[in-house]
Amino acid sequence: MCYDVLHSTCHYGGMVYYLATRQRIDGLLLSMLKIKSIEDGANLVRLYHLLHPESESAKAIKGKDTGDAELVKFHVDIQGPDRAHHCLEKLETKQIAFDSQ
């Protein structure tokens, strides 16, 4: 799905909330990772954890102080689809290359 089409509309927030309540954030999270929006991805995971405190990733992260990238990586490692793992690996490789310059 092309989530970016709705990003600048009044429907985006409702769609994000709907996907989070239905536990269907994988596609949106993957889309955010593909456009390198780690902060938005972390906010999506935080919303997911607020709505589903019983989820595996919410239980595992509870009480830990993590940054945006670490939170997204942690969620993807526990509950994310394989495609998100691949996307995260590519982002980390690019970030390491950027940091070393």
Backbone hydrogen bonds in HBPLUS format (Angstrom, degrees):
<---DONOR---> <-ACCEPTOR-->    atom                        ^
c    i                          cat <-CA-CA->   ^        H-A-AA   ^      H-
h    n   atom  resd res      DA  || num        DHA   H-A  angle D-A-AA Bond
n    s   type  num  typ     dist DA aas  dist angle  dist       angle   num
A0006-LEU N   A0003-TYR O   3.08 MM   3  5.62 135.2  2.28 112.3 122.2     1
A0009-THR N   A0006-LEU O   3.00 MM   3  5.31 160.9  2.03 125.6 124.8     2
A0012-TYR N   A0009-THR O   3.46 MM   3  5.84 165.3  2.48 109.9 113.4     3
A0015-MET N   A0011-HIS O   3.00 MM   4  6.19 153.9  2.07 150.9 158.8     4
A0016-VAL N   A0012-TYR O   2.89 MM   4  6.16 161.6  1.92 157.8 162.4     5
A0017-TYR N   A0013-GLY O   2.97 MM   4  6.18 165.9  1.99 151.1 154.8     6
A0018-TYR N   A0014-GLY O   2.87 MM   4  6.03 160.1  1.91 146.0 152.0     7
A0019-LEU N   A0015-MET O   2.88 MM   4  6.10 167.7  1.90 154.7 157.6     8
A0020-ALA N   A0016-VAL O   2.93 MM   4  6.12 156.7  1.99 149.4 156.2     9
A0021-THR N   A0017-TYR O   2.87 MM   4  6.08 160.6  1.91 154.0 159.0    10
A0022-ARG N   A0018-TYR O   3.01 MM   4  6.16 148.6  2.12 147.5 156.0    11
A0024-ARG N   A0019-LEU O   2.78 MM   5  4.91 176.5  1.78 156.7 155.4    12
A0023-GLN N   A0020-ALA O   3.18 MM   3  5.00 160.7  2.22 100.7 105.8    13
A0029-LEU N   A0025-ILE O   2.78 MM   4  5.87 166.2  1.80 166.0 170.7    14
A0030-LEU N   A0026-ASP O   2.89 MM   4  6.02 158.4  1.94 147.9 154.2    15
A0031-SER N   A0027-GLY O   2.94 MM   4  6.15 153.2  2.01 142.9 150.4    16
A0032-MET N   A0028-LEU O   2.92 MM   4  6.21 154.2  1.98 148.3 155.2    17
A0033-LEU N   A0029-LEU O   2.93 MM   4  6.21 153.3  2.00 148.4 155.8    18
A0034-LYS N   A0030-LEU O   2.92 MM   4  6.17 151.2  2.01 147.8 155.7    19
A0035-ILE N   A0031-SER O   3.23 MM   4  6.53 142.9  2.37 142.9 151.3    20
A0037-SER N   A0032-MET O   2.84 MM   5  5.13 171.2  1.84 157.6 154.7    21
A0036-LYS N   A0033-LEU O   3.02 MM   3  4.80 157.5  2.07 102.8 107.0    22
A0041-GLY N   A0037-SER O   3.02 MM   4  6.27 156.3  2.07 147.2 154.7    23
A0042-ALA N   A0038-ILE O   2.81 MM   4  6.06 154.1  1.87 152.6 159.2    24
A0043-ASN N   A0039-GLU O   2.99 MM   4  6.26 154.2  2.06 145.6 152.7    25
A0044-LEU N   A0040-ASP O   2.93 MM   4  6.18 148.5  2.03 145.3 154.0    26
A0045-VAL N   A0041-GLY O   2.98 MM   4  6.28 156.5  2.04 147.2 153.2    27
A0046-ARG N   A0042-ALA O   2.87 MM   4  6.13 153.9  1.94 147.1 154.7    28
A0047-LEU N   A0043-ASN O   2.98 MM   4  6.21 157.5  2.03 145.2 150.5    29
A0048-TYR N   A0044-LEU O   2.92 MM   4  6.18 160.3  1.96 148.6 154.5    30
A0049-HIS N   A0045-VAL O   2.88 MM   4  6.15 154.9  1.95 148.7 155.1    31
A0050-LEU N   A0046-ARG O   2.92 MM   4  6.23 149.1  2.02 146.4 155.1    32
A0051-LEU N   A0047-LEU O   2.98 MM   4  6.24 156.8  2.03 153.8 159.6    33
A0052-HIS N   A0048-TYR O   2.80 MM   4  5.86 139.2  1.96 144.2 156.6    34
A0055-SER N   A0052-HIS O   3.01 MM   3  5.54 168.4  2.03 119.8 123.0    35
A0059-LYS N   A0055-SER O   3.00 MM   4  6.23 163.7  2.03 158.4 162.3    36
A0060-ALA N   A0056-GLU O   3.02 MM   4  6.17 157.6  2.07 147.2 153.7    37
A0061-ILE N   A0057-SER O   3.00 MM   4  6.05 146.7  2.12 144.4 151.9    38
A0062-LYS N   A0058-ALA O   3.12 MM   4  5.93 127.0  2.41 138.7 149.6    39
A0064-LYS N   A0061-ILE O   2.97 MM   3  5.54 163.9  1.99 143.0 143.9    40
A0071-LEU N   A0067-GLY O   2.91 MM   4  6.03 154.8  1.97 151.4 158.5    41
A0072-VAL N   A0068-ASP O   3.03 MM   4  6.30 164.9  2.06 156.5 159.6    42
A0073-LYS N   A0069-ALA O   2.94 MM   4  6.09 166.2  1.96 149.9 154.4    43
A0074-PHE N   A0070-GLU O   2.85 MM   4  5.92 158.6  1.89 145.2 151.6    44
A0075-HIS N   A0071-LEU O   2.97 MM   4  6.20 161.2  2.01 148.8 153.3    45
A0076-VAL N   A0072-VAL O   2.89 MM   4  6.11 166.7  1.91 156.0 159.9    46
A0077-ASP N   A0073-LYS O   2.85 MM   4  6.00 158.2  1.90 150.6 156.8    47
A0078-ILE N   A0074-PHE O   3.16 MM   4  6.36 148.5  2.26 143.1 150.6    48
A0079-GLN N   A0075-HIS O   2.73 MM   4  5.76 172.2  1.73 163.0 165.4    49
A0080-GLY N   A0076-VAL O   2.93 MM   4  3.82 134.7  2.14 103.1 113.6    50
A0084-ALA N   A0081-PRO O   3.08 MM   3  5.51 130.1  2.34 108.0 119.7    51
A0085-HIS N   A0082-ASP O   3.10 MM   3  5.13 121.1  2.46  95.8 110.4    52
A0086-HIS N   A0082-ASP O   3.22 MM   4  6.60 158.0  2.27 152.7 156.9    53
A0087-CYS N   A0083-ARG O   3.07 MM   4  6.34 158.1  2.12 146.8 152.9    54
A0088-LEU N   A0084-ALA O   2.88 MM   4  6.04 159.6  1.92 151.0 156.0    55
A0089-GLU N   A0085-HIS O   3.00 MM   4  6.22 156.8  2.05 149.1 155.3    56
A0090-LYS N   A0086-HIS O   3.13 MM   4  6.42 156.4  2.19 147.4 153.0    57
A0091-LEU N   A0087-CYS O   3.04 MM   4  6.32 156.7  2.10 147.7 154.1    58
A0092-GLU N   A0088-LEU O   2.87 MM   4  6.11 160.1  1.91 154.3 159.4    59
A0093-THR N   A0089-GLU O   3.01 MM   4  6.19 155.8  2.07 147.0 153.3    60
A0094-LYS N   A0090-LYS O   3.05 MM   4  6.30 159.9  2.10 147.5 152.6    61
A0095-GLN N   A0091-LEU O   2.88 MM   4  6.09 151.9  1.96 146.9 155.4    62
A0096-ILE N   A0092-GLU O   2.92 MM   4  6.08 157.4  1.97 148.9 154.2    63
A0097-ALA N   A0093-THR O   3.06 MM   4  6.27 158.5  2.11 144.8 150.8    64
A0098-PHE N   A0094-LYS O   2.91 MM   4  6.09 150.4  2.00 142.5 151.0    65
A0099-ASP N   A0095-GLN O   2.83 MM   4  6.00 159.2  1.87 149.9 155.3    66
A0100-SER N   A0096-ILE O   3.07 MM   4  6.19 144.8  2.20 143.6 151.9    67
A0101-GLN N   A0098-PHE O   3.30 MM   3  5.52 157.5  2.35 105.0 111.6    68
